[in-house]
Amino acid sequence: MAKTIQSIDRAFGILELFTTQNKSELSLAEIAAKAGIAKTTAFTILDTLRKLGYVQQNEDNAKYMLGYKLLIFSESIQKNDNLIAIARPYLQSLADHFNETVHCAVRTGRRIRYIYKVDSTEELFYKTQVGSENYLHSTGVGKAILAFETGYYEGEYAGEELVKSSPGTIDNHKDLKAEIDRIRQVGYALDLEEREIGLKCVAVPMMIHGQCEAAISISVPTVRMTEEKMEAIKAELLRIKKEIAGKYQ
């Protein structure tokens, strides 16, 4: 296995802390403790990142936050990523129609990563970050990918530990296999509060040239997900799934 360069590994570890701690600002002491490094080491790394523009420091409390320069990478990825270019008009159309949060996600290793989203304008909506990761087995997009990415579920993913995220999470492969078979039959995946209590989701795969390259989902707070709305979302996602597959045969 190739060795990592410790200073680079630590720098990226610090940047990732801002996406996992549910805080926009972190103190030097918090960063050092969470990263498992000495304060002097954390300060040296943070000072370098600050000078480069990747973090900034609040003058009032000396806490650190992510710098705007990081947006350069997000903008570059979104402009150049072909999957996002394909998905964007469909996601915007879905968001306009249902006014709920819409995602596009891909598989990265044994997780899914959100690569594009359109937020709902409702006061209560599912708050996620582009670039963040989630489990395959407990998300609608993840299960759609497991079901339609050829050979992955039966191969590399077999025997994967199924972490329980909520009381409704499927945490054994017997039940997950039955769920995958159901998804393949109906063409869509559901997340019925399996990732998070109070949230439901419907997802379909993005089939491009016959391969599942990503998944699209609509996430709705349980209080707004009526049976009628669920059926309307299923129908629209299946229509879009068919349209994308037909366009990119």
C-alpha positions as CSV (number, residue, x, y, z in Angstrom):
1,M,0.0,0.0,0.0
2,A,1.3,3.4,-0.9
3,K,2.3,5.6,2.0
4,T,0.5,9.0,2.5
5,I,2.4,12.2,3.1
6,Q,1.7,13.0,6.7
7,S,1.4,16.8,6.4
8,I,-1.0,16.6,3.4
9,D,-3.0,13.9,5.1
10,R,-3.3,16.1,8.2
11,A,-4.2,19.2,6.2
12,F,-7.1,17.5,4.4
13,G,-8.2,15.8,7.6
14,I,-8.5,19.3,9.2
15,L,-10.5,20.6,6.2
16,E,-12.8,17.6,6.4
17,L,-13.5,18.3,10.1
18,F,-15.6,21.3,9.0
19,T,-18.0,19.0,7.1
20,T,-18.4,16.5,9.9
21,Q,-18.7,18.5,13.1
22,N,-21.9,20.4,12.2
23,K,-20.2,23.7,13.1
24,S,-19.2,26.5,10.7
25,E,-16.4,27.6,13.0
26,L,-13.9,25.6,15.1
27,S,-11.3,26.7,17.6
28,L,-7.7,25.7,17.5
29,A,-8.2,23.4,20.6
30,E,-11.2,21.7,19.0
31,I,-9.3,21.1,15.7
32,A,-6.3,19.7,17.4
33,A,-8.4,17.4,19.6
34,K,-10.5,16.1,16.8
35,A,-7.6,15.7,14.5
36,G,-5.5,14.0,17.2
37,I,-2.5,16.2,16.8
38,A,-0.7,18.8,18.9
39,K,-1.9,22.4,19.0
40,T,1.4,23.6,17.6
41,T,1.1,21.2,14.7
42,A,-2.5,22.2,14.1
43,F,-1.6,25.9,14.2
44,T,1.2,25.5,11.6
45,I,-1.1,23.7,9.2
46,L,-4.0,26.1,9.8
47,D,-1.7,29.1,9.3
48,T,-0.5,27.7,6.0
49,L,-4.1,27.0,4.8
50,R,-5.1,30.5,5.9
51,K,-2.3,32.1,3.9
52,L,-3.3,30.0,0.9
53,G,-7.0,31.1,1.3
54,Y,-8.4,27.6,2.1
55,V,-9.4,28.6,5.7
56,Q,-10.1,32.0,7.2
57,Q,-10.1,33.2,10.8
58,N,-12.8,35.1,12.7
59,E,-11.1,38.1,14.1
60,D,-13.7,38.4,17.0
61,N,-13.2,34.9,18.4
62,A,-10.0,33.6,16.6
63,K,-12.0,30.5,15.4
64,Y,-11.3,29.0,12.0
65,M,-13.8,28.4,9.1
66,L,-13.5,27.2,5.6
67,G,-12.2,29.8,3.0
68,Y,-14.1,30.9,-0.1
69,K,-11.2,29.7,-2.3
70,L,-12.4,26.2,-1.9
71,L,-15.4,27.1,-4.1
72,I,-13.0,27.2,-7.0
73,F,-12.9,23.4,-6.9
74,S,-16.6,23.0,-6.5
75,E,-17.3,25.2,-9.5
76,S,-14.7,23.5,-11.6
77,I,-16.1,20.0,-10.8
78,Q,-19.6,21.1,-11.5
79,K,-18.7,22.8,-14.8
80,N,-16.7,19.9,-16.1
81,D,-18.5,16.8,-14.7
82,N,-20.5,15.2,-17.5
83,L,-22.9,13.5,-15.1
84,I,-23.8,16.8,-13.5
85,A,-24.3,18.3,-16.9
86,I,-26.7,15.5,-17.8
87,A,-28.5,15.5,-14.5
88,R,-28.8,19.3,-13.8
89,P,-31.9,20.1,-16.0
90,Y,-33.8,17.1,-14.7
91,L,-33.0,17.9,-11.1
92,Q,-34.1,21.5,-11.6
93,S,-37.3,20.4,-13.3
94,L,-38.1,18.0,-10.4
95,A,-37.4,20.8,-7.8
96,D,-39.6,23.2,-9.6
97,H,-42.4,20.7,-9.9
98,F,-42.4,19.3,-6.3
99,N,-40.5,22.0,-4.4
100,E,-38.5,19.4,-2.5
101,T,-34.8,18.7,-2.2
102,V,-33.4,16.8,-5.2
103,H,-30.0,15.1,-5.3
104,C,-27.7,13.4,-7.8
105,A,-25.2,11.0,-6.2
106,V,-22.5,8.6,-7.3
107,R,-20.8,5.6,-5.7
108,T,-17.4,6.3,-4.3
109,G,-15.9,3.1,-2.9
110,R,-18.5,1.7,-0.5
111,R,-20.4,5.0,0.1
112,I,-22.4,7.4,-2.0
113,R,-21.3,10.9,-2.6
114,Y,-23.7,13.8,-3.4
115,I,-22.4,15.6,-6.5
116,Y,-25.3,18.0,-7.1
117,K,-28.4,19.2,-5.4
118,V,-31.3,21.6,-5.6
119,D,-32.8,22.7,-2.3
120,S,-36.4,23.1,-1.4
121,T,-37.6,26.6,-0.6
122,E,-39.8,25.2,2.2
123,E,-38.7,26.2,5.7
124,L,-38.4,22.5,6.6
125,F,-36.2,20.5,4.2
126,Y,-33.4,18.0,4.1
127,K,-30.1,19.8,4.6
128,T,-27.1,18.1,2.9
129,Q,-23.8,19.3,1.5
130,V,-22.5,18.6,-2.0
131,G,-19.5,16.4,-1.6
132,S,-20.7,14.7,1.6
133,E,-20.9,11.0,1.8
134,N,-23.6,8.6,3.1
135,Y,-24.2,4.8,3.3
136,L,-25.3,2.8,0.3
137,H,-27.7,0.5,2.2
138,S,-29.7,3.2,4.1
139,T,-30.3,5.8,1.4
140,G,-32.6,5.8,-1.6
141,V,-29.8,6.8,-4.0
142,G,-27.5,4.2,-2.5
143,K,-30.0,1.3,-2.8
144,A,-30.8,2.4,-6.4
145,I,-27.1,2.1,-7.3
146,L,-26.7,-1.2,-5.4
147,A,-29.7,-2.6,-7.4
148,F,-28.7,-1.4,-10.9
149,E,-24.9,-1.2,-10.9
150,T,-24.1,-4.4,-12.7
151,G,-22.4,-7.0,-10.4
152,Y,-21.5,-4.7,-7.6
153,Y,-24.0,-5.8,-4.9
154,E,-23.4,-9.5,-5.5
155,G,-19.7,-9.1,-5.8
156,E,-17.6,-6.5,-3.9
157,Y,-20.4,-5.4,-1.6
158,A,-21.3,-8.9,-0.4
159,G,-20.6,-9.2,3.3
160,E,-20.2,-5.5,3.9
161,E,-21.1,-4.4,7.4
162,L,-24.5,-2.7,7.4
163,V,-24.3,0.1,9.9
164,K,-27.6,1.0,11.5
165,S,-28.3,4.7,11.1
166,S,-31.9,4.7,12.4
167,P,-34.4,2.1,13.8
168,G,-35.6,1.5,10.2
169,T,-32.2,0.8,8.7
170,I,-31.8,-2.6,7.0
171,D,-28.9,-4.1,8.9
172,N,-28.6,-7.7,7.5
173,H,-27.9,-8.9,4.0
174,K,-30.9,-11.3,3.8
175,D,-33.4,-8.4,4.1
176,L,-31.2,-6.1,1.9
177,K,-31.1,-8.8,-0.8
178,A,-34.9,-8.9,-0.8
179,E,-35.0,-5.1,-1.0
180,I,-32.6,-5.1,-3.9
181,D,-34.7,-7.7,-5.7
182,R,-37.8,-5.5,-5.2
183,I,-36.1,-2.4,-6.4
184,R,-35.0,-4.2,-9.6
185,Q,-38.6,-5.2,-10.2
186,V,-40.3,-1.8,-9.7
187,G,-37.4,0.4,-11.0
188,Y,-37.1,2.7,-8.0
189,A,-35.8,2.7,-4.4
190,L,-37.3,4.0,-1.2
191,D,-35.8,5.3,2.0
192,L,-38.6,5.2,4.5
193,E,-36.8,6.9,7.4
194,E,-34.0,4.4,7.1
195,R,-31.2,7.1,7.1
196,E,-32.9,9.6,9.3
197,I,-36.2,9.6,11.3
198,G,-38.6,12.2,9.8
199,L,-37.3,11.9,6.2
200,K,-38.5,9.8,3.3
201,C,-36.9,9.5,-0.2
202,V,-37.6,8.1,-3.6
203,A,-34.7,7.4,-6.0
204,V,-34.0,6.0,-9.5
205,P,-30.8,5.1,-11.2
206,M,-29.3,7.2,-14.0
207,M,-28.8,4.6,-16.8
208,I,-26.3,5.9,-19.4
209,H,-25.3,3.7,-22.3
210,G,-26.8,0.8,-20.4
211,Q,-24.8,1.3,-17.2
212,C,-25.9,2.8,-13.8
213,E,-23.6,5.8,-13.5
214,A,-25.4,7.7,-10.7
215,A,-28.8,8.0,-9.0
216,I,-31.3,10.8,-8.7
217,S,-33.6,11.3,-5.6
218,I,-36.3,13.5,-4.1
219,S,-36.1,13.8,-0.3
220,V,-39.2,14.9,1.6
221,P,-39.9,15.4,5.3
222,T,-42.3,12.7,6.5
223,V,-44.9,15.2,7.5
224,R,-45.2,16.3,3.8
225,M,-44.9,12.9,2.2
226,T,-48.5,11.9,1.7
227,E,-49.4,8.7,-0.3
228,E,-50.5,10.9,-3.2
229,K,-47.3,12.8,-3.2
230,M,-45.2,9.6,-3.0
231,E,-47.0,8.1,-6.0
232,A,-46.6,11.3,-8.0
233,I,-42.9,11.4,-7.2
234,K,-42.5,7.7,-8.2
235,A,-44.2,8.3,-11.5
236,E,-42.1,11.4,-12.4
237,L,-38.8,9.8,-11.4
238,L,-39.6,6.7,-13.5
239,R,-40.5,8.9,-16.4
240,I,-37.2,10.7,-16.1
241,K,-35.2,7.5,-15.7
242,K,-36.7,6.3,-18.9
243,E,-36.1,9.5,-20.7
244,I,-32.4,9.6,-19.7
245,A,-31.9,6.0,-20.6
246,G,-33.5,6.6,-24.0
247,K,-31.4,9.7,-24.7
248,Y,-28.1,8.0,-23.8
249,Q,-28.5,4.5,-25.3
